[in-house]
Amino acid sequence: MSLLVIAVGLFCIGLYGVLTRRDLVAILASIEVMLGSATLLLVGLAVAGRTVQGSEGMVEGVGLMVIVLAAAEAAVGLALVISVSRRFKTTRIDEIVKVRG
């Protein structure tokens, strides 16, 4: 139960950061906190379900999959932030007003 409370608390902190921050790097860091809370919950649930027969590698598989997804998300997010900052010369969301298709 405490694992669920911690994961929900971390997710809420990350969501608050996404909704209140105006800098793209801070928003990306808040998204990483949200992903970290989901990782914590998934690995915790995998550890709790380890008693099921035939699930010996489940915890390691879930943990590795989430770490790989987090690394890919961070790489794509940073690439987008660099692209936006080069184009608009800022990372503040309220200063980026020009959107073209």
C-alpha positions in Angstrom: 0.0 0.0 0.0 2.8 2.4 0.8 4.4 1.7 -2.5 1.2 2.9 -4.2 1.1 6.1 -2.1 4.7 6.9 -2.9 4.2 6.3 -6.7 1.1 8.4 -6.7 2.8 11.1 -4.8 5.8 11.2 -7.2 3.4 11.2 -10.2 1.5 14.2 -8.7 4.7 16.1 -8.1 5.7 15.5 -11.8 2.2 16.5 -13.0 2.4 19.7 -10.9 5.8 20.4 -12.5 4.4 19.9 -16.0 1.4 22.1 -15.4 3.2 25.0 -13.7 6.7 25.2 -15.4 7.3 27.4 -18.4 10.8 26.1 -19.4 11.0 23.1 -21.7 13.9 21.6 -19.8 12.0 21.8 -16.5 8.9 20.2 -18.2 11.1 17.4 -19.5 12.5 16.8 -16.0 9.0 16.7 -14.6 8.0 14.1 -17.2 11.0 12.1 -16.2 9.7 12.2 -12.6 6.3 11.0 -13.7 8.0 8.1 -15.7 10.1 7.3 -12.6 7.0 6.9 -10.5 5.5 4.6 -13.1 8.7 2.6 -13.1 8.6 2.4 -9.3 5.1 1.1 -9.4 5.7 -1.4 -12.2 8.8 -2.9 -10.6 7.1 -3.0 -7.2 4.1 -4.8 -8.6 6.5 -7.2 -10.4 8.2 -7.9 -7.1 4.9 -8.5 -5.4 3.8 -10.9 -8.1 7.1 -12.8 -8.1 5.5 -15.6 -6.0 3.6 -16.7 -9.2 5.3 -19.8 -10.6 7.0 -19.2 -14.0 7.7 -15.5 -13.4 11.3 -15.7 -12.4 12.6 -13.1 -14.9 9.6 -10.8 -14.7 11.1 -8.2 -12.4 14.3 -7.9 -14.4 12.4 -7.8 -17.7 10.0 -5.1 -16.5 12.8 -3.0 -15.0 15.0 -3.3 -18.1 12.1 -2.4 -20.5 11.2 0.7 -18.5 14.8 1.9 -18.3 15.2 1.5 -22.1 11.9 3.4 -22.7 13.1 6.2 -20.3 16.4 6.5 -22.1 14.6 6.7 -25.5 12.1 9.2 -24.2 14.9 11.4 -22.8 16.9 11.3 -26.0 13.9 12.2 -28.2 12.8 14.9 -25.7 16.2 16.5 -25.5 16.5 16.4 -29.3 13.2 18.3 -29.6 14.2 20.8 -26.9 17.5 21.5 -28.8 15.7 21.8 -32.1 13.1 24.3 -30.6 15.8 26.3 -28.9 17.9 26.6 -32.0 14.9 27.7 -34.1 13.3 30.1 -31.6 16.4 31.1 -29.6 14.6 30.4 -26.3 13.3 27.5 -24.2 10.4 29.4 -22.6 7.0 28.1 -23.7 5.3 31.5 -23.4 7.8 33.1 -25.8 7.3 30.5 -28.5 4.3 31.8 -30.3 5.0 31.0 -34.0 3.6 27.7 -35.0 3.6 26.7 -38.7 2.7 23.5 -40.4 
